[in-house]
Each structure stands twice: as C-alpha cells, then as structure tokens.
Amino acid sequence: MATAVSTSLTEPGTHEEEHAPQIVYLDAELVVRDECNAREQDTEPDHDLINSVKEIGVEETISVRPRPDGTYGAFKGWRRAQAQQAANAAAQEDGRPVRRIKAHVREDLVGRDGWTRFLSLVENKHREGMSQRDILKSQELSLIGMSDVERRQAAKALGVGRDAAKQAKTAQKLDDATLRRAAAGGWTWSRPPSSPRSRRSPARSAA
C-alpha cells in the first residue's frame, strides 16, 4: 500500500493544477515502466546504482502516474525504481526489511500521454546514456500527442520550431553513425542532419 507523506509540495510545471502532486512512499513492486517513458534503450540500472540503493535506498524522488490495474507507471526514475526492486529482492533473501520508494504521483497526467512523454524526455535527455534515436522518437511522439497550447509550451522549452515533430520523424530515418556525427557536431532543429547521400554533390551534366 502507498503511504502519503505530504501533499503540500509542488514541482515546476507549465500547467496550473487544482491539486499539487502528492509525494508518497510506494511499494517498489507496484512501480512499472510507463509506456510513455522516453528512454527505450539502456533502461537497466547498472551495478553501481544497485549497490548504492542497497545501502541507502533511492534518494531522488521518482515520478509516476497511476495505472488502471493499481500499479504506477514510472516516466521519471525507472532505473532507480528497478534498482530498488533488485535491492529489495536481495534484502528478502537475507531476511532484511525492504524499502519503499519515494514518488511524485501525477494523477493529472492520466490520459495525457504527449505531455507525459515530454516530461520524461526533459528528465532523460540530460542524463547519461540516452540515445539520439530515443530523443528524436520522444520529441516526435510527445509533440504530436499534445494540444496546441501544450505543443507551443513544449516547443519553447525544447528550443525547437513548429515543424520539430516532422523534422524528428525525418531524422529518425538516418543511420546511427550519421546521428552520432550530427549530434557531436551540434546540429539544431532549424538545420536538422542530412544523410551522407543527400550531401553528395549532384552529378555534373555532360558538356
């Protein structure tokens, strides 16, 4: 069972909400990956994270939204949640007590997949290991799944233009090597990367 800790804390957001998100302690086994979590590659916690969580638990609050089956979908902090699950499994084997995990419960995001994916993207984009392809896919799917008001706010927050979703979809057709080179070169959404084939000079016409 989830135990409420406080309902007075707020977190930054672009929408005024009737109720601030609750911070609760959840049974770690109730937390699953949200289908709108932006990270689709490198989703497993590493050994260092698991060992840290075994010792001190998860310090940074994760963000979840309720699911119809009674579980909670993690769109921020899924790797931390998995680390707590692994730590709890080890504790049970040793006969030690398990820990619950502190979470923002975002009931306001139920049914708002586009905005949920956007918030997950903002969280994961600045963390280690998120692939360029995951970033592009999340930008495309989050923007097309929003209302016009949300889309304007998200585009401004991401620093992209009105055609960002279309550009992201196009960029996903590039191979991984081209994406990595483009990201390393600091490409922007106003000038999305192009494939090596499209950068070739056109053949000269015969004299």
Backbone as CSV, one residue per row, in Angstrom:
resi,resn,N_x,N_y,N_z,CA_x,CA_y,CA_z,C_x,C_y,C_z
1,MET,0.836,-1.199,0.000,0.000,0.000,0.000,0.872,1.250,0.000
2,ALA,0.443,2.283,-0.707,1.172,3.539,-0.739,0.788,4.368,0.471
3,THR,1.772,5.012,1.099,1.523,5.841,2.268,1.822,7.279,1.933
4,ALA,0.841,8.155,2.045,1.045,9.563,1.725,1.950,10.205,2.755
5,VAL,2.886,11.032,2.259,3.801,11.739,3.141,3.445,13.207,3.208
6,SER,3.194,13.807,2.043,2.883,15.230,2.022,2.139,15.553,0.745
7,THR,1.211,16.482,0.823,0.525,16.970,-0.375,0.757,18.451,-0.577
8,SER,1.653,19.049,0.228,1.865,20.488,0.166,2.993,20.877,-0.768
9,LEU,3.830,19.904,-1.178,4.945,20.220,-2.047,4.483,20.337,-3.481
10,THR,5.132,21.191,-4.228,4.814,21.370,-5.642,6.080,21.154,-6.442
11,GLU,5.922,20.940,-7.724,7.067,20.831,-8.615,6.809,21.722,-9.808
12,PRO,7.866,22.209,-10.471,7.672,23.110,-11.598,6.809,22.474,-12.665
13,GLY,5.984,23.279,-13.300,5.147,22.776,-14.374,4.649,23.924,-15.210
14,THR,4.085,23.610,-16.346,3.587,24.652,-17.232,2.083,24.767,-17.146
15,HIS,1.457,23.943,-16.318,0.017,23.972,-16.166,-0.331,24.285,-14.723
16,GLU,-1.334,25.111,-14.516,-1.862,25.293,-13.186,-2.760,24.106,-12.884
17,GLU,-2.546,23.504,-11.735,-3.287,22.311,-11.388,-4.114,22.559,-10.144
18,GLU,-5.273,21.938,-10.096,-6.141,22.109,-8.953,-5.503,21.527,-7.700
19,HIS,-4.785,20.429,-7.854,-4.121,19.794,-6.731,-2.656,19.580,-7.076
20,ALA,-1.779,19.908,-6.121,-0.362,19.657,-6.326,-0.107,18.155,-6.281
21,PRO,0.922,17.680,-7.010,1.239,16.248,-6.976,1.576,15.792,-5.563
22,GLN,1.083,14.626,-5.193,1.402,14.058,-3.896,2.791,13.431,-3.924
23,ILE,3.447,13.474,-2.779,4.654,12.679,-2.596,4.288,11.547,-1.653
24,VAL,4.471,10.316,-2.120,4.098,9.151,-1.328,5.246,8.153,-1.325
25,TYR,5.201,7.236,-0.386,6.100,6.093,-0.389,5.347,4.907,-0.973
26,LEU,5.879,4.344,-2.056,5.233,3.233,-2.745,5.998,1.943,-2.517
27,ASP,5.268,0.847,-2.481,5.920,-0.451,-2.572,6.614,-0.516,-3.933
28,ALA,7.892,-0.813,-3.947,8.660,-0.785,-5.191,8.087,-1.728,-6.244
29,GLU,7.489,-2.835,-5.800,6.949,-3.804,-6.750,5.720,-3.283,-7.491
30,LEU,5.137,-2.204,-6.994,3.980,-1.616,-7.674,4.392,-0.697,-8.817
31,VAL,5.685,-0.417,-8.941,6.173,0.515,-9.955,6.595,-0.267,-11.202
32,VAL,6.059,0.140,-12.349,6.411,-0.453,-13.638,6.846,0.674,-14.579
33,ARG,7.405,0.298,-15.704,7.804,1.317,-16.685,6.564,1.883,-17.366
34,ASP,6.446,3.205,-17.373,5.338,3.838,-18.082,5.552,3.690,-19.588
35,GLU,4.470,3.449,-20.299,4.572,3.268,-21.749,5.037,4.533,-22.457
36,CYS,4.973,5.669,-21.776,5.433,6.929,-22.376,6.782,7.373,-21.819
37,ASN,7.499,6.467,-21.174,8.863,6.768,-20.752,9.712,6.968,-21.998
38,ALA,10.416,8.084,-22.057,11.156,8.432,-23.273,12.331,7.508,-23.543
39,ARG,12.875,6.920,-22.508,14.059,6.074,-22.681,13.641,4.656,-23.048
40,GLU,14.055,4.199,-24.237,13.751,2.849,-24.688,14.998,1.986,-24.792
41,GLN,16.167,2.618,-24.781,17.432,1.893,-24.781,18.160,2.197,-23.477
42,ASP,18.993,1.265,-23.049,19.754,1.431,-21.814,18.812,1.730,-20.642
43,THR,17.848,0.852,-20.441,16.834,1.083,-19.403,17.134,0.357,-18.096
44,GLU,18.200,-0.459,-18.068,18.503,-1.242,-16.874,19.463,-0.475,-15.955
45,PRO,19.296,-0.591,-14.637,20.241,0.048,-13.715,21.588,-0.668,-13.738
46,ASP,22.683,0.079,-13.565,23.993,-0.560,-13.529,24.308,-1.033,-12.109
47,HIS,25.410,-1.752,-11.970,25.762,-2.344,-10.669,26.036,-1.270,-9.621
48,ASP,26.639,-0.156,-10.034,26.932,0.910,-9.082,25.651,1.480,-8.490
49,LEU,24.648,1.686,-9.346,23.382,2.216,-8.857,22.709,1.222,-7.910
50,ILE,22.700,-0.042,-8.285,22.072,-1.062,-7.434,22.777,-1.145,-6.084
51,ASN,24.113,-1.130,-6.093,24.856,-1.205,-4.837,24.595,0.009,-3.957
52,SER,24.490,1.179,-4.582,24.185,2.391,-3.823,22.814,2.301,-3.177
53,VAL,21.835,1.835,-3.947,20.470,1.740,-3.441,20.375,0.679,-2.340
54,LYS,21.164,-0.368,-2.442,21.179,-1.372,-1.387,21.582,-0.765,-0.053
55,GLU,22.482,0.195,-0.104,23.000,0.788,1.125,22.116,1.899,1.676
56,ILE,21.652,2.787,0.802,20.963,3.986,1.305,19.568,4.192,0.716
57,GLY,19.131,3.304,-0.180,17.839,3.494,-0.810,17.910,4.511,-1.933
58,VAL,16.755,4.842,-2.491,16.671,5.831,-3.573,16.468,7.208,-2.956
59,GLU,17.451,8.076,-3.133,17.389,9.403,-2.531,16.535,10.374,-3.345
60,GLU,16.622,10.282,-4.669,15.924,11.232,-5.542,14.523,10.719,-5.873
61,THR,13.518,11.552,-5.662,12.129,11.155,-5.882,11.876,10.813,-7.350
62,ILE,11.193,9.711,-7.599,10.793,9.353,-8.955,9.422,9.970,-9.235
63,SER,9.003,9.967,-10.494,7.685,10.484,-10.872,6.894,9.390,-11.578
64,VAL,5.651,9.210,-11.141,4.810,8.138,-11.670,3.401,8.676,-11.914
65,ARG,2.632,7.906,-12.668,1.203,8.204,-12.792,0.429,6.901,-12.581
66,PRO,-0.741,6.974,-11.971,-1.500,5.757,-11.673,-1.943,5.038,-12.934
67,ARG,-2.020,3.706,-12.847,-2.497,2.873,-13.934,-3.769,2.156,-13.500
68,PRO,-4.620,1.760,-14.444,-5.904,1.141,-14.089,-5.780,-0.126,-13.248
69,ASP,-4.655,-0.841,-13.377,-4.519,-2.108,-12.654,-3.973,-1.943,-11.244
70,GLY,-3.809,-0.692,-10.797,-3.327,-0.453,-9.444,-1.828,-0.264,-9.329
71,THR,-1.118,-0.421,-10.433,0.315,-0.152,-10.430,0.550,1.313,-10.790
72,TYR,1.819,1.697,-10.802,2.191,3.082,-11.097,3.251,3.077,-12.191
73,GLY,3.003,3.841,-13.261,3.942,3.903,-14.374,4.999,4.963,-14.138
74,ALA,6.259,4.565,-14.114,7.360,5.496,-13.888,7.787,6.121,-15.210
75,PHE,7.607,7.423,-15.342,8.101,8.121,-16.525,9.357,8.919,-16.205
76,LYS,9.684,9.035,-14.938,10.968,9.572,-14.473,11.476,8.642,-13.373
77,GLY,12.693,8.149,-13.526,13.281,7.360,-12.461,13.053,5.869,-12.542
78,TRP,12.758,5.338,-13.733,12.503,3.911,-13.865,13.730,3.080,-13.501
79,ARG,14.919,3.531,-13.858,16.120,2.785,-13.492,16.319,2.780,-11.976
80,ARG,16.012,3.890,-11.328,16.102,3.931,-9.866,15.095,2.971,-9.233
81,ALA,13.892,2.919,-9.809,12.877,2.002,-9.280,13.326,0.553,-9.428
82,GLN,13.918,0.221,-10.580,14.410,-1.146,-10.782,15.544,-1.474,-9.814
83,ALA,16.387,-0.483,-9.538,17.470,-0.705,-8.578,16.905,-1.005,-7.194
84,GLN,15.832,-0.312,-6.811,15.212,-0.585,-5.518,14.574,-1.973,-5.497
85,GLN,13.971,-2.373,-6.605,13.400,-3.716,-6.686,14.483,-4.778,-6.520
86,ALA,15.629,-4.572,-7.179,16.735,-5.517,-7.059,17.283,-5.533,-5.638
87,ALA,17.404,-4.356,-5.040,17.890,-4.270,-3.665,16.933,-4.959,-2.701
88,ASN,15.641,-4.794,-2.927,14.642,-5.433,-2.066,14.678,-6.958,-2.206
89,ALA,14.889,-7.439,-3.423,14.977,-8.884,-3.631,16.150,-9.464,-2.847
90,ALA,17.283,-8.754,-2.861,18.452,-9.207,-2.113,18.186,-9.152,-0.610
91,ALA,17.474,-8.121,-0.169,17.164,-7.982,1.257,16.255,-9.119,1.732
92,GLN,15.294,-9.483,0.903,14.401,-10.579,1.269,15.154,-11.890,1.404
93,GLU,16.100,-12.126,0.503,16.899,-13.348,0.569,17.712,-13.412,1.862
94,ASP,18.149,-12.242,2.337,18.963,-12.173,3.547,18.127,-12.006,4.812
95,GLY,16.805,-11.948,4.658,15.948,-11.776,5.817,15.945,-10.366,6.383
96,ARG,16.303,-9.389,5.554,16.308,-7.990,5.987,15.050,-7.280,5.496
97,PRO,14.666,-6.182,6.152,13.477,-5.457,5.698,13.704,-4.789,4.349
98,VAL,12.615,-4.638,3.595,12.698,-3.991,2.287,12.354,-2.515,2.447
99,ARG,12.741,-1.752,1.450,12.461,-0.315,1.458,11.370,0.010,0.440
100,ARG,10.574,1.014,0.769,9.669,1.582,-0.219,10.374,2.719,-0.945
101,ILE,9.761,3.238,-1.988,10.397,4.250,-2.823,9.547,5.510,-2.851
102,LYS,10.198,6.651,-2.727,9.506,7.941,-2.677,9.160,8.395,-4.099
103,ALA,7.913,8.788,-4.293,7.459,9.101,-5.658,6.499,10.278,-5.681
104,HIS,6.632,11.095,-6.723,5.595,12.070,-7.075,4.507,11.297,-7.821
105,VAL,3.291,11.341,-7.331,2.177,10.681,-8.019,1.428,11.740,-8.813
106,ARG,1.512,11.653,-10.152,0.940,12.662,-11.038,-0.397,12.174,-11.603
107,GLU,-1.429,12.293,-10.805,-2.762,11.902,-11.268,-3.229,12.795,-12.412
108,ASP,-2.703,14.017,-12.465,-3.102,14.945,-13.523,-2.616,14.527,-14.899
109,LEU,-1.688,13.564,-14.962,-1.147,13.125,-16.247,-1.844,11.901,-16.809
110,VAL,-2.809,11.357,-16.091,-3.558,10.209,-16.609,-4.299,10.641,-17.877
111,GLY,-4.055,9.935,-18.978,-4.692,10.267,-20.248,-3.974,11.343,-21.034
112,ARG,-2.868,11.880,-20.513,-2.111,12.938,-21.214,-0.749,12.366,-21.622
113,ASP,-0.790,11.489,-22.609,0.424,10.773,-22.996,1.487,11.693,-23.589
114,GLY,1.065,12.653,-24.396,2.033,13.543,-25.034,2.835,14.327,-24.019
115,TRP,2.145,14.902,-23.038,2.830,15.717,-22.035,3.675,14.835,-21.118
116,THR,3.194,13.643,-20.824,3.973,12.713,-20.005,5.280,12.362,-20.691
117,ARG,5.215,12.069,-21.986,6.432,11.726,-22.737,7.381,12.914,-22.802
118,PHE,6.834,14.110,-22.923,7.662,15.318,-22.944,8.405,15.485,-21.623
119,LEU,7.708,15.337,-20.488,8.353,15.471,-19.188,9.431,14.401,-19.001
120,SER,9.152,13.207,-19.496,10.150,12.140,-19.417,11.365,12.463,-20.278
121,LEU,11.130,13.041,-21.440,12.224,13.429,-22.326,13.112,14.465,-21.657
122,VAL,12.496,15.488,-21.053,13.263,16.536,-20.389,14.132,15.941,-19.287
123,GLU,13.581,14.974,-18.546,14.334,14.313,-17.484,15.503,13.500,-18.048
124,ASN,15.234,12.671,-19.041,16.227,11.711,-19.507,17.248,12.293,-20.467
125,LYS,16.878,13.353,-21.157,17.771,13.923,-22.174,19.086,14.376,-21.568
126,HIS,19.032,14.838,-20.316,20.232,15.377,-19.688,20.951,14.348,-18.821
127,ARG,20.477,13.113,-18.845,21.141,12.064,-18.095,22.007,11.224,-19.027
128,GLU,22.927,10.525,-18.456,23.896,9.763,-19.238,23.237,8.616,-19.999
129,GLY,23.628,8.472,-21.256,23.296,7.251,-21.968,22.048,7.283,-22.824
130,MET,21.277,8.369,-22.847,20.085,8.371,-23.683,20.503,8.543,-25.136
131,SER,20.050,7.653,-25.988,20.479,7.665,-27.384,19.784,8.781,-28.154
132,GLN,20.442,9.216,-29.239,19.842,10.239,-30.091,18.537,9.742,-30.704
133,ARG,18.466,8.450,-31.003,17.239,7.922,-31.598,16.081,7.973,-30.612
134,ASP,16.344,7.675,-29.345,15.305,7.799,-28.320,14.845,9.246,-28.178
135,ILE,15.800,10.171,-28.219,15.461,11.593,-28.106,14.567,12.020,-29.263
136,LEU,14.941,11.632,-30.476,14.166,12.011,-31.661,12.758,11.417,-31.619
137,LYS,12.671,10.135,-31.297,11.370,9.475,-31.257,10.469,10.113,-30.206
138,SER,11.026,10.418,-29.050,10.230,11.017,-27.976,9.786,12.423,-28.341
139,GLN,10.660,13.182,-28.987,10.259,14.520,-29.401,9.103,14.451,-30.390
140,GLU,9.213,13.537,-31.351,8.141,13.419,-32.343,6.823,13.012,-31.680
141,LEU,6.838,11.923,-30.901,5.603,11.386,-30.342,4.997,12.300,-29.289
142,SER,5.843,12.974,-28.510,5.289,13.862,-27.491,4.610,15.072,-28.131
143,LEU,5.225,15.655,-29.145,4.672,16.863,-29.753,3.382,16.581,-30.511
144,ILE,3.307,15.449,-31.209,2.082,15.174,-31.963,0.952,14.723,-31.048
145,GLY,1.269,14.347,-29.809,0.240,13.895,-28.878,-0.268,14.975,-27.950
146,MET,0.056,16.238,-28.232,-0.308,17.347,-27.346,-1.394,18.213,-27.947
147,SER,-2.016,18.987,-27.076,-2.904,20.049,-27.544,-2.044,21.173,-28.109
148,ASP,-2.668,22.127,-28.808,-1.908,23.237,-29.388,-1.203,24.056,-28.313
149,VAL,-1.874,24.266,-27.188,-1.286,25.051,-26.098,-0.068,24.328,-25.535
150,GLU,-0.214,23.035,-25.273,0.903,22.261,-24.747,2.053,22.214,-25.741
151,ARG,1.718,22.098,-27.034,2.762,21.992,-28.058,3.597,23.266,-28.116
152,ARG,2.942,24.410,-28.006,3.684,25.669,-28.010,4.603,25.762,-26.799
153,GLN,4.100,25.352,-25.643,4.904,25.408,-24.425,6.082,24.444,-24.502
154,ALA,5.832,23.238,-24.989,6.893,22.245,-25.078,7.953,22.662,-26.090
155,ALA,7.520,23.181,-27.238,8.467,23.604,-28.264,9.366,24.720,-27.737
156,LYS,8.780,25.635,-26.978,9.575,26.719,-26.403,10.563,26.172,-25.387
157,ALA,10.120,25.218,-24.566,11.010,24.639,-23.557,12.159,23.875,-24.193
158,LEU,11.890,23.199,-25.321,12.917,22.419,-26.003,13.765,23.267,-26.942
159,GLY,13.327,24.493,-27.208,14.055,25.348,-28.125,13.936,24.911,-29.567
160,VAL,12.747,24.415,-29.961,12.527,23.933,-31.324,11.408,24.726,-31.979
161,GLY,11.281,24.565,-33.287,10.277,25.283,-34.036,8.998,24.496,-34.216
162,ARG,8.082,25.075,-34.980,6.765,24.463,-35.163,6.812,23.163,-35.946
163,ASP,7.870,22.966,-36.741,7.985,21.753,-37.552,8.861,20.695,-36.895
164,ALA,9.090,20.805,-35.575,10.037,19.908,-34.898,9.603,18.451,-34.978
165,ALA,8.310,18.184,-34.854,7.844,16.794,-34.899,8.135,16.180,-36.268
166,LYS,7.878,16.937,-37.322,8.142,16.452,-38.682,9.632,16.250,-38.902
167,GLN,10.445,17.186,-38.400,11.892,17.064,-38.562,12.433,15.867,-37.792
168,ALA,11.876,15.632,-36.594,12.323,14.491,-35.798,12.001,13.182,-36.502
169,LYS,10.832,13.112,-37.107,10.450,11.906,-37.834,11.392,11.662,-39.003
170,THR,11.753,12.724,-39.706,12.673,12.599,-40.832,14.056,12.159,-40.366
171,ALA,14.520,12.762,-39.274,15.864,12.455,-38.783,15.990,11.012,-38.316
172,GLN,14.892,10.418,-37.871,14.937,9.032,-37.405,15.267,8.048,-38.527
173,LYS,15.135,8.488,-39.775,15.437,7.622,-40.910,16.939,7.509,-41.155
174,LEU,17.714,8.368,-40.493,19.159,8.328,-40.667,19.745,7.143,-39.913
175,ASP,20.903,6.689,-40.349,21.561,5.597,-39.639,22.204,6.126,-38.358
176,ASP,22.550,5.195,-37.453,23.064,5.586,-36.138,24.362,6.378,-36.242
177,ALA,25.237,6.005,-37.162,26.516,6.701,-37.296,26.302,8.161,-37.691
178,THR,25.374,8.402,-38.614,25.095,9.767,-39.040,24.495,10.583,-37.895
179,LEU,23.613,9.957,-37.127,23.027,10.648,-35.978,24.089,11.035,-34.958
180,ARG,25.026,10.118,-34.698,26.078,10.412,-33.727,26.971,11.545,-34.206
181,ARG,27.329,11.515,-35.492,28.166,12.588,-36.027,27.439,13.926,-35.982
182,ALA,26.148,13.893,-36.308,25.376,15.135,-36.300,25.268,15.697,-34.898
183,ALA,25.015,14.825,-33.907,24.907,15.289,-32.522,26.229,15.849,-32.031
184,ALA,27.330,15.187,-32.383,28.650,15.655,-31.976,28.978,17.002,-32.607
185,GLY,28.416,17.242,-33.805,28.658,18.500,-34.493,27.753,19.626,-34.058
186,GLY,26.835,19.337,-33.138,25.974,20.387,-32.599,24.855,20.810,-33.524
187,TRP,24.275,19.883,-34.291,23.171,20.240,-35.174,21.963,20.709,-34.363
188,THR,21.157,21.547,-34.981,19.978,22.098,-34.329,18.747,21.743,-35.146
189,TRP,17.566,21.960,-34.526,16.330,21.619,-35.226,16.046,22.559,-36.380
190,SER,16.634,23.743,-36.368,16.433,24.637,-37.511,17.222,24.151,-38.724
191,ARG,18.271,23.310,-38.439,19.052,22.720,-39.516,19.286,21.261,-39.167
192,PRO,18.271,20.410,-39.359,18.402,19.002,-38.985,19.454,18.298,-39.820
193,PRO,19.998,17.181,-39.299,21.048,16.475,-40.034,20.520,15.851,-41.308
194,SER,21.392,15.662,-42.251,21.022,15.013,-43.504,21.892,13.789,-43.686
195,SER,21.429,12.881,-44.488,22.171,11.643,-44.716,23.359,11.923,-45.626
196,PRO,24.381,11.056,-45.550,25.539,11.247,-46.438,25.136,11.313,-47.891
197,ARG,24.141,10.521,-48.310,23.723,10.505,-49.708,23.174,11.858,-50.134
198,SER,22.396,12.509,-49.204,21.788,13.785,-49.581,22.806,14.902,-49.641
199,ARG,24.018,14.675,-49.026,25.019,15.728,-49.021,25.943,15.649,-50.238
200,ARG,25.810,14.604,-51.030,26.661,14.482,-52.205,26.303,15.530,-53.244
201,SER,27.311,16.007,-53.929,27.077,16.999,-54.980,26.399,16.322,-56.158
202,PRO,25.478,17.004,-56.814,24.815,16.390,-57.960,25.806,16.171,-59.088
203,ALA,25.567,15.128,-59.838,26.461,14.793,-60.956,26.453,15.929,-61.977
204,ARG,27.635,16.220,-62.485,27.716,17.271,-63.491,27.093,16.781,-64.795
205,SER,26.407,17.673,-65.443,25.831,17.303,-66.732,26.907,17.298,-67.803
206,ALA,26.701,16.508,-68.811,27.702,16.423,-69.891,27.786,17.728,-70.616
207,ALA,29.012,18.088,-71.057,29.214,19.350,-71.779,28.605,19.282,-73.142
